[in-house]
């Protein structure tokens, strides 16, 4: 456990490069980062498929959410990356390695892409990069990825990145925009011992 905590405290957001992307830390004090987070979390397509426990509806909420992400990195429970274009530095989306359990060496991954960046395999490339880091440098053994049943795009991304389908979790997440109705989740997972998938 100490190995994980030391790595996070010394460098909570290691910069990752590859596949034409640069994954770096979100800065809650940067207006540009906060505005990008707000755009991503209030995007109708994001809200259609996701039911975050912490809703973000304005700049203040977005800044609070990013500060919370920074705190999670400091205590070793999650790593959040701003996905950027390696050449221009433009923000394209987000990917997180969440709910890190250093005992079972397991975590959950999640991601979203800004509307203007869709159609360029940003999520696939970011997931490939973050997964490789988590399963090697971070020392995790298992990564889980869950998406709302019917979210075919996310299902294809998971499959392309070597996350094998493992089944359906009944009523495992809220329906979009509700806290009193549930929907099923399709679960995928990738192990450190699984074959390395092809280039994204």
TIZA-7604 format. One record per residue (C-alpha): x, y, z; residue number from 0; residue in one letter. Coordinates in pm, 1 decimal. Layout:
BEGIN
<site <X; Y; Z>; NUM; "a">
...
//
This chain:
BEGIN
<site <0.0; 0.0; 0.0>; 0; "x">
<site <282.3; 241.1; 82.2>; 1; "x">
<site <416.9; 201.5; -271.9>; 2; "x">
<site <91.6; 333.6; -417.8>; 3; "x">
<site <53.3; 620.1; -174.5>; 4; "x">
<site <409.3; 738.5; -221.5>; 5; "x">
<site <368.1; 748.5; -596.6>; 6; "x">
<site <47.0; 949.7; -573.1>; 7; "x">
<site <175.7; 1198.8; -318.4>; 8; "x">
<site <501.5; 1260.8; -505.1>; 9; "x">
<site <342.3; 1280.7; -850.5>; 10; "x">
<site <-36.1; 1246.2; -831.5>; 11; "x">
<site <-86.3; 1316.4; -1200.5>; 12; "x">
<site <195.6; 1170.4; -1407.4>; 13; "x">
<site <188.0; 1307.2; -1758.0>; 14; "x">
<site <115.8; 1035.1; -2011.8>; 15; "x">
<site <194.2; 1066.5; -2382.1>; 16; "x">
<site <106.2; 844.1; -2674.1>; 17; "x">
<site <-131.8; 785.1; -2963.4>; 18; "x">
<site <-126.5; 1157.9; -3046.3>; 19; "x">
<site <-249.0; 1253.2; -2698.6>; 20; "x">
<site <-111.8; 1404.8; -2381.9>; 21; "x">
<site <-286.5; 1315.5; -2055.9>; 22; "x">
<site <-218.7; 1568.8; -1782.6>; 23; "x">
<site <-370.3; 1698.2; -1462.2>; 24; "x">
<site <-680.6; 1912.9; -1439.8>; 25; "x">
<site <-617.2; 2245.0; -1266.9>; 26; "x">
<site <-914.4; 2360.4; -1055.0>; 27; "x">
<site <-767.0; 2710.6; -1043.9>; 28; "x">
<site <-755.5; 2739.2; -1424.1>; 29; "x">
<site <-1065.8; 2904.9; -1569.5>; 30; "x">
<site <-1001.7; 2729.2; -1899.7>; 31; "x">
<site <-994.1; 2385.2; -1735.3>; 32; "x">
<site <-1304.6; 2460.0; -1528.8>; 33; "x">
<site <-1496.6; 2578.3; -1834.4>; 34; "x">
<site <-1398.2; 2264.0; -2026.8>; 35; "x">
<site <-1511.5; 2044.5; -1735.5>; 36; "x">
<site <-1844.2; 2227.5; -1724.3>; 37; "x">
<site <-1894.5; 2184.1; -2100.7>; 38; "x">
<site <-1820.9; 1814.8; -2076.3>; 39; "x">
<site <-2046.3; 1746.0; -1780.1>; 40; "x">
<site <-2342.0; 1949.1; -1911.0>; 41; "x">
<site <-2324.6; 1806.4; -2263.2>; 42; "x">
<site <-2657.7; 1637.9; -2349.2>; 43; "x">
<site <-2485.9; 1322.0; -2476.9>; 44; "x">
<site <-2289.3; 1289.4; -2151.6>; 45; "x">
<site <-2605.4; 1337.2; -1948.1>; 46; "x">
<site <-2792.9; 1083.1; -2159.8>; 47; "x">
<site <-2558.5; 799.9; -2063.2>; 48; "x">
<site <-2420.2; 902.8; -1724.8>; 49; "x">
<site <-2571.3; 963.1; -1383.0>; 50; "x">
<site <-2293.6; 1117.5; -1172.1>; 51; "x">
<site <-2353.7; 1142.2; -799.5>; 52; "x">
<site <-2208.0; 1494.4; -800.1>; 53; "x">
<site <-2407.0; 1703.3; -1047.0>; 54; "x">
<site <-2231.7; 1995.1; -1216.3>; 55; "x">
<site <-2450.2; 2276.4; -1348.3>; 56; "x">
<site <-2237.0; 2590.7; -1319.7>; 57; "x">
<site <-1880.5; 2721.6; -1297.2>; 58; "x">
<site <-1869.1; 2702.6; -918.2>; 59; "x">
<site <-1985.0; 2342.6; -922.5>; 60; "x">
<site <-1730.8; 2255.0; -1189.6>; 61; "x">
<site <-1447.8; 2409.9; -987.5>; 62; "x">
<site <-1559.2; 2224.0; -673.5>; 63; "x">
<site <-1567.4; 1899.1; -871.0>; 64; "x">
<site <-1212.5; 1948.9; -996.7>; 65; "x">
<site <-1092.1; 2031.7; -645.9>; 66; "x">
<site <-1249.7; 1708.7; -527.8>; 67; "x">
<site <-1061.3; 1524.1; -801.2>; 68; "x">
<site <-735.9; 1676.3; -681.3>; 69; "x">
<site <-808.9; 1561.1; -325.7>; 70; "x">
<site <-882.1; 1208.3; -448.5>; 71; "x">
<site <-544.6; 1200.7; -621.0>; 72; "x">
<site <-369.4; 1314.2; -304.9>; 73; "x">
<site <-517.4; 1030.8; -100.0>; 74; "x">
<site <-450.6; 775.0; -373.8>; 75; "x">
<site <-813.0; 685.1; -444.5>; 76; "x">
<site <-833.9; 814.9; -803.6>; 77; "x">
<site <-628.7; 959.8; -1087.1>; 78; "x">
<site <-797.1; 1209.2; -1320.4>; 79; "x">
<site <-648.7; 1315.6; -1651.3>; 80; "x">
<site <-731.2; 1600.1; -1886.6>; 81; "x">
<site <-709.6; 1451.2; -2236.1>; 82; "x">
<site <-538.7; 1694.0; -2473.3>; 83; "x">
<site <-411.4; 1696.0; -2829.6>; 84; "x">
<site <-36.9; 1629.7; -2813.2>; 85; "x">
<site <41.3; 1898.2; -3071.1>; 86; "x">
<site <-200.9; 2181.0; -2996.1>; 87; "x">
<site <-269.4; 2125.5; -2626.2>; 88; "x">
<site <-643.4; 2160.4; -2688.1>; 89; "x">
<site <-862.6; 1989.1; -2429.8>; 90; "x">
<site <-1048.1; 1695.3; -2585.4>; 91; "x">
<site <-1202.5; 1523.5; -2285.1>; 92; "x">
<site <-1139.4; 1338.1; -1960.9>; 93; "x">
<site <-1034.7; 995.0; -1842.5>; 94; "x">
<site <-1017.4; 875.4; -1484.5>; 95; "x">
<site <-885.4; 571.2; -1302.9>; 96; "x">
<site <-1127.3; 567.9; -1011.7>; 97; "x">
<site <-1203.1; 375.7; -693.4>; 98; "x">
<site <-845.9; 249.3; -671.6>; 99; "x">
<site <-819.3; -38.4; -425.2>; 100; "x">
<site <-455.2; -100.1; -341.2>; 101; "x">
<site <-536.2; -423.6; -157.3>; 102; "x">
<site <-716.0; -603.6; -440.2>; 103; "x">
<site <-524.9; -396.6; -700.8>; 104; "x">
<site <-848.0; -311.6; -878.3>; 105; "x">
<site <-994.9; 14.3; -1012.7>; 106; "x">
<site <-1270.2; 144.2; -1239.1>; 107; "x">
<site <-1217.5; 358.5; -1545.6>; 108; "x">
<site <-1445.7; 624.0; -1689.4>; 109; "x">
<site <-1416.1; 881.6; -1965.0>; 110; "x">
<site <-1596.0; 1142.6; -2171.9>; 111; "x">
<site <-1510.8; 1340.0; -2485.1>; 112; "x">
<site <-1611.7; 1694.9; -2572.8>; 113; "x">
<site <-1858.0; 1718.1; -2864.4>; 114; "x">
<site <-1612.5; 1883.9; -3103.0>; 115; "x">
<site <-1356.7; 1606.8; -3048.7>; 116; "x">
<site <-1585.9; 1310.3; -3120.7>; 117; "x">
<site <-1534.5; 1091.6; -3423.0>; 118; "x">
<site <-1155.1; 1080.1; -3390.9>; 119; "x">
<site <-1118.0; 782.4; -3152.4>; 120; "x">
<site <-1014.2; 1011.9; -2869.5>; 121; "x">
<site <-1175.4; 791.8; -2604.5>; 122; "x">
<site <-1020.4; 476.3; -2751.0>; 123; "x">
<site <-671.9; 626.9; -2761.1>; 124; "x">
<site <-703.0; 777.2; -2413.4>; 125; "x">
<site <-833.1; 451.8; -2265.0>; 126; "x">
<site <-548.2; 254.3; -2423.6>; 127; "x">
<site <-291.9; 496.7; -2280.9>; 128; "x">
<site <-440.2; 520.1; -1930.7>; 129; "x">
<site <-502.5; 145.6; -1907.1>; 130; "x">
<site <-145.7; 58.6; -1995.3>; 131; "x">
<site <-19.8; 299.4; -1727.7>; 132; "x">
<site <-259.1; 165.3; -1463.6>; 133; "x">
<site <-176.8; -198.7; -1532.4>; 134; "x">
<site <200.2; -144.7; -1543.5>; 135; "x">
<site <337.7; 161.2; -1364.4>; 136; "x">
<site <54.3; 187.3; -1113.0>; 137; "x">
<site <69.8; -186.4; -1049.2>; 138; "x">
<site <-301.0; -266.9; -1074.4>; 139; "x">
<site <-417.4; -615.5; -1171.1>; 140; "x">
<site <-777.9; -552.2; -1278.1>; 141; "x">
<site <-954.8; -257.1; -1440.5>; 142; "x">
<site <-1332.9; -249.9; -1468.1>; 143; "x">
<site <-1537.1; -45.4; -1711.9>; 144; "x">
<site <-1914.6; -19.3; -1684.8>; 145; "x">
<site <-2151.6; 159.4; -1920.2>; 146; "x">
<site <-2526.2; 194.0; -1942.9>; 147; "x">
<site <-2681.8; -92.5; -2135.3>; 148; "x">
<site <-2745.2; 24.0; -2489.6>; 149; "x">
<site <-2449.7; 261.8; -2504.7>; 150; "x">
<site <-2302.9; 88.2; -2808.7>; 151; "x">
<site <-2025.0; 342.6; -2869.0>; 152; "x">
<site <-1881.4; 287.3; -2521.8>; 153; "x">
<site <-1914.1; -87.6; -2566.1>; 154; "x">
<site <-1707.5; -74.9; -2887.9>; 155; "x">
<site <-1441.8; 139.6; -2719.3>; 156; "x">
<site <-1410.7; -108.8; -2433.2>; 157; "x">
<site <-1379.4; -403.4; -2671.1>; 158; "x">
<site <-1116.7; -230.3; -2885.8>; 159; "x">
<site <-906.2; -163.7; -2576.0>; 160; "x">
<site <-910.4; -523.0; -2454.4>; 161; "x">
<site <-1185.3; -488.8; -2193.2>; 162; "x">
<site <-1371.3; -816.0; -2222.3>; 163; "x">
<site <-1746.8; -823.4; -2157.1>; 164; "x">
<site <-1831.8; -998.0; -1831.1>; 165; "x">
<site <-2206.9; -959.1; -1805.1>; 166; "x">
<site <-2491.8; -730.3; -1706.6>; 167; "x">
<site <-2533.2; -571.6; -1365.0>; 168; "x">
<site <-2903.0; -526.9; -1296.4>; 169; "x">
<site <-3019.7; -180.1; -1188.7>; 170; "x">
<site <-2661.6; -76.4; -1113.2>; 171; "x">
<site <-2691.5; 292.3; -1204.4>; 172; "x">
<site <-2952.3; 565.4; -1200.8>; 173; "x">
<site <-3158.2; 642.4; -1506.5>; 174; "x">
<site <-3049.3; 965.4; -1673.0>; 175; "x">
<site <-3171.2; 1262.6; -1470.0>; 176; "x">
<site <-3333.0; 1048.9; -1199.2>; 177; "x">
<site <-3256.9; 931.7; -848.4>; 178; "x">
<site <-3564.6; 712.5; -812.7>; 179; "x">
<site <-3524.7; 485.0; -1118.1>; 180; "x">
<site <-3246.1; 252.5; -1223.3>; 181; "x">
<site <-3098.9; 95.7; -1535.2>; 182; "x">
<site <-2869.0; -193.4; -1614.5>; 183; "x">
<site <-2493.6; -166.1; -1664.0>; 184; "x">
<site <-2283.0; -369.4; -1904.8>; 185; "x">
<site <-1959.1; -465.2; -1728.9>; 186; "x">
<site <-1623.2; -507.3; -1903.4>; 187; "x">
<site <-1284.1; -576.3; -1746.6>; 188; "x">
<site <-920.3; -602.1; -1842.8>; 189; "x">
<site <-648.8; -782.7; -1645.7>; 190; "x">
<site <-279.9; -713.0; -1636.7>; 191; "x">
<site <-230.6; -1069.5; -1759.8>; 192; "x">
<site <-458.5; -1027.8; -2063.0>; 193; "x">
<site <-298.0; -1004.3; -2408.4>; 194; "x">
<site <-208.5; -650.7; -2513.0>; 195; "x">
<site <-472.5; -526.0; -2761.2>; 196; "x">
<site <-372.8; -392.1; -3100.7>; 197; "x">
<site <-300.1; -26.2; -3168.8>; 198; "x">
<site <-606.8; 192.9; -3107.0>; 199; "x">
//
